[in-house]
């Protein structure tokens, strides 16, 4: 009987040891804010940094129906080599949120830098101003 109790106790101790050594929950992906303003127009929002991509979400403003604005994002590695790019739909004569978009950064650890540009919403776009944001 004692041998059996000892085996049960040892199993309980081992089982609890396994629970203690289980990996911790995954930390949330870091988030940065961005703001690129030109005159009365802008793009503002957040960059969520993932392992092999970033998600860009925000709002852009155009003050004229004939002078549209858009947002373009570029992912870069630590040597400033471009990894990917993506852009929002255009906004004309309004201030509105753009649909969040994903920009690939398919290298270990993901992008080191994201460059956000306020553009004219054209195709191809003319970049009015750009800012760089480093991974936190």
Secondary structure, 3 states (H helix, E strand, C coil): CHHHHHHHHHHHHHHHHHHHCCCCCCCCCCEEEEEEEECCEEEEEEEEECCCEEEEEEEEECCECCECEEEEEEEECCCCCEEEEEECCCECCCEEEEEEEEEECCCCCCCCEEEEEEECCCCCCCEEEEEEEECC
